[in-house]
Amino acid sequence: MDLFLTFFILFLIPIFIKLFEKTKIVSYLSPIAMAYALGIALSFTSIPINHKIIIQVSEISIALSISLFVLASNLKNFKTLLKPLLKSFLLGIISLLIAIVITFYFFNFSDKNSIDIMGMLVGLYVGGTPNLSAIGIALGVPNDTIVLVNTADITLGGIYFLLLITIVKPILSLFLPKFVPGNFEIENEKIENEEEIKSKLSEKIKMIFFGLLIAIFILGFSFGFTLLVFGKNIPAFLILLTTLSIIGAQFTVVKKIKWKFEIADFLLLVFSFGIGLQIDLNNLLANGFEIYLLVGTVFIGTILIHYLLAWITKTDVDTLLISSTAALYGPAFIPPIAKAINNKELIVYGIALGLLGYILGNYLGLGVAFLLQFLA
């Protein structure tokens, strides 16, 4: 019963939001923010939902969404757009290292694993959760500490994510330059808008079916190949998924398939709602206050320093937010942030930076941990 109810809720709420996304309240808050907030609200209820299914559906929906966004993207401006994003991404890494140094020298944490945790956080906020776990295991950090650090990141990151998709861009826009768009093409968007009223339901269903079919094939092949060759390796899976989607986007038959962005948008709502359902604010108040304080100091310090460096270097607000998201959250969160700031042009480049972070994360994390141990 809880299995059926979980699937029902996971898709019913996003469908409801999608149907009313053009109403004043939903458009003002943004559909992504609404999905996320409703997920958090329902996480406090006693509704019997299957959390394992929520995690699996969330992972599948964001993977399909990434594939569909890339399949619908145009890469003509790759060099022009990637250069400022890469610069901002490097500024984010510098901000993280400064925050780590400040935390190391000015905060006295009693936890014996605090230095190792800082190394784990470098891996996490350059790459992602796989880097955090890998560095923690390599440094001999207890499993319960690794879980607690990850929980603190999910909670604090969840709160900041909600701010990102609502008020951060309007505030930063008061101090930072606006993004200057290129000649970005969104898969015949003008034609879609003109023909939308005239098109038949059967045609829409066929387009949605073929778009999903291609994305599912890419996901299935990427997962199977990665599992066979590398084992359960998330970075390798995302690299292959993105690469195959980029290749697929060049085929004329794929370019002719409409509604790819629409499907991806809906899957983002499913993902955001599922993420909201997984937030456990009660755990934040009940366990490991010092670890939460350590993670919060590094996390908030990194964000504020990155903002300052962006202001000094006159980085535009969209480039800052996408590059920061690539480092702090990884490639999976690029599409929802890009949608929230209304800039789909940067999606594929943000994903590329997130994948680069996965590669750099372990090296930087372990290097910082060993350096801090030496200095201590």
C-alpha positions, 0 to 999 in steps of 0.5 A: 500500500505504501508503495502505491501511495509513494508513487501516487504522491511523487507524481501527483504533486508535480503534475498538480504544480505543472498544471498550475505553473502559470498561476500567480502564486506558483510562477512567483515562487517558481514551480521548482521552489513550490515542489521543494517546499511541498516536499519538505512540508509533507516530510513532517507528516505521518503519511506512510511513504517508501523512502527507498522508492523516493530516492530511486525515483529521484535519481532516475528522474534527474538522470533522465532530465539531464539527458533530455536537457543536453539532447535539446541544447545547442553547443555553438557558444561552448568556448564563449560561455565555458571560459567565464564559467570556468573562471568563476568555478576556480574562484569558488574553489579558492573561496572554499580553500580560504574558508577551510583555512579560516575554519582551521585557524580561528575555530577550535573544534574538539572532534578528533576527526575535525581535520579529516572532516575538512578534507572531506568537505573540500572533496564534497564542495569541489566534487560531490558526495562520492568524493566525501565518502571516498576521502572519509574512507581513505582517511579512516573516518568512522562510518557514523561520522561520514553519515553525519557529515553527509546529513549536515550537508543535505540539511544545510544544502537543502536550506540554501537550495531553497534560497537559490531558487527563490531570492538569491538571484534578485539580491545578487543582481543588485550588486553583480552584472547581468548575464549577456545571452548568446545565440541560444536556440531552444529546439524550435521554441517559436514553432512550438509556441505557434503550433501548440494550440493546433497540435493534436494530443496524439502528436504530443504523446508521440513526441513525449514517448520518443523523447523519453525513449531516447533518454531512457536508452541513454540512461540504461546503456550508461548505467549498464556499461558503467556497472560492468566496467567501473562498478557503481561509479556515479562520476563515470556514469554521469560522464558517459550519460552526458557524453552520449546525450551530447552525441545524440543531440547532433542527430537530425532525428533527435533535433526534430523531437519536440517537447524535450525541455517540457519533459525535462522540466516535469522530471525536475519537479519530480526530483525537487519534490523527492529531495524535499521529502528526504530532508530530515530537519529533526535530525539536525536538532538532535545529533552532532551539533559540532559537526553541523557547526563545522560544516555550516562554517565551511559551507556559508564561508565558501558562499560568502567569499565566492560572492565577494570575489565575484563582485571584485572580478565583476562576474555576472550573476548567472555565471556565479550561480551556475558555477557555484552550484556545480561545485557545491551541489554537482551536475545533478542540480544544474538543471533546476537552478538553471530553470529557476534563474531562467537561463537554460543556456548554461545547463550543459556547461554547468554539468561539464564543470560539475563533472570536472569537480568530481575529477578534482575532488579527491585530489584536493580533498586528500591534499588539504587533509594531509596538509592540515594534519602536517600543520597541526 
